[in-house]
C-alpha cells in the first residue's frame, strides 16, 4: 500500500502521501478520520491535512485480475504435471 512511500511534508499541517492506486486511496480516505484522531491524541497536532496522491505506475496498469480458475489454468500451462494429476485423479475444478 504505502509501505514504500515516505510522506512529503509541505508545512507543519499538510502531509502528502503517494499511493499506488485508487483502491489504496479509497481505503485510506475511509480511515482518515481514525488517523486524524490518533495523531491528535498522540502528537497533539491540530489542523492537520493529509493529501493522497495516486502515482501512475505502468506496471500496475498491465496487471490483469484473474479468478481462481484462470490462475489454475495458468499454473497448468507452466506445470503440465498438474493437469496430468488432475486427470488421473478424475478431479473437477470447483472454483
Secondary structure, DSSP 8 states (H G I E B T S, - for coil): --TT---EEEETTEEEEEES-HHHHHHHHHHHHHHHHHHHHHH---S-EEEEEE---HHHHH-----HHHHHHHHHHH-HHHHHHHHHTT-----
